[in-house]
Amino acid sequence: MKTRLQNGKEQIFCDWRHRWVRLTPEEWVRQQLLHRMVEEYGYPASLIAVEQAISVGETKKRCDAVVYANTSSSPSPSPEERGGVRFLSPLMLIECKAETIPLTQKTLDQAVTYNRKLHVPYLLLCNGIQTIFIDGNNTNTSGLPRYTDLLRGE
């Protein structure tokens, strides 16, 4: 990851947004997590959207990150396929907090609120110290699943 000092402020280059962004404690956690997901857990970088805009009621919000399923690799046509074109479908919503912010019910509530719009089967909460993976019915606090396991529903 590339960092720099610009006008007295620390910045980090976000590979997903293709620009320099302010290096906050939460941004550091997000960038560390996303790079680890790609490099160690097989998540395709091209299927991760950072600061995904959504509408929650009348309010505009941004999810820290959303991982999409690559429906073009599906063996059978999906309901999203129209006229030979397949669309990406959201697979996992990621909510990050700074290391000093504990993952609490409030963090989960925030992710669930965003998920009312996205309807993803998986949630991931991370503060750099703790990672909580939620698959709809079960909570796995041991960490992050591989991308291929998510696609298989494991």
N, C-alpha and C positions, 0 to 999 in steps of 0.2 A: 504494500500500500504506500502511496506517495503522499507525503505531507509537506506543507510549506508555511512560511510566515508571510502574510500579505497585509501591509498597512498595520503591523503590530498585532494581527489576529491570526491564530492558527487555523489552517485549512487542511482538508483531506480531499483527495481526488476520488469522486464516486464513479466507479466504472459503469454503473447502471444508468446514472443520469448524465454521464459524459461531461462532467464539469466539477470545478472546485466548489466545495461547500464548507461552511463553518464547522470546525472540529469541536463539537460539544461532547460531553461525556456520553450522552445517548447515541450520538452519531458514531462515536468510537465503538460502542457495543454493537451497533447495527453493522458497521463495516467489517468488524472482526467476525461476527456471526455469518454474514453473507459469504465472505471469502472462505471461511471454514466449510460452509455448506457446499460450495462449488469444488473446492480443492480436496476435501476429505470424504464427503458424503455423496458425491456424484450428481449434485443438482446442476442442471444446465443454466449457465448464467443468463442465457437469452430468454429463459422462461421465468425470470424473477423481475417483478416490477417494484421499484422503490418509490415511496410516497405516492401510492396509488390513490387517486382522488375518488371519493364517493360522496353521495348525498345521504345524510341521515336526517330525515324529515326535511326541514327548510335549511338545515345547516350543512355547509360543505366541510368535509373532514378529509384527512389523508391517513391511510394505513401506512405503517412503517414499511411493510413489504408484503407482496402477495406472490406466491409461487403458483404457476399455472401448469396444467397437464398438457403434454404434447399430444393432442388428439390425432395429429397426422400419423403417429406411429401405432394407432389402435388397429388391431386386426380386423375389426368389423366397423361398419359405419355407425356413427353416433347420431343421436337426435339433432345435434348441432350442425350436422353436415347438410349443406344445401347446394345443389348444383355443382357437386364435385369439390367444393371448398369446405375445408374443416376449420372450425374456430377453436381457439384456446379456451379452456374452461378453468376457472379458479380452483385450486386444489388446497392451498394452505395459506392462512393469514398469519402474519408475524407481527407481534407487538414487542417493541424493545423499550427498555428503561435503562437509565444510568446505573452503574454498579452500586451507587449509594441508595438507590430506590428499591425497596423490597418488592417482590412479586406478591401481590395481595389479591383479595377478592375484587378490589377496585380495578386492578389491571385486567383481570379476567372479564369483568363487566364491560370494560372498554372494548375489548376484543369481541365479545359477544354482541355488543351494540353494532360494531362494524360488520359483523357476520350476518346480521339480519338483512343486510343489503347484498352481501356476496354469496351467502349460502355455501361456504366451503366445508368439507368434511373434517378438516384438521385445523387446529390452532396451535401456535407456538409462541410462548412467552419467554423472554430472555432478558436478563440484566447483566450478563457477562459472568456472573458467578453461578447463577441458577438458570436452568433451562427446563421449562415445563412443556411437554407435548400432550395435547388433548385430542383424542380421536372421536369425539362425539359421545362415546359411552364410557371410555376408560381414560384415566390420566396416567401418563408415564413420566415421572419426574427424573428418570435416569438419563434423559437427553434426547438427542436428535436422531430420527430414523434416516436411513438412506432413501434417496429419491425413488429408486426402483421399488422399495418396500411400500412407499406411499401409493405408487401406481397399482401395486398388487393388492392394496388394502390390508397390509400386514401391520 
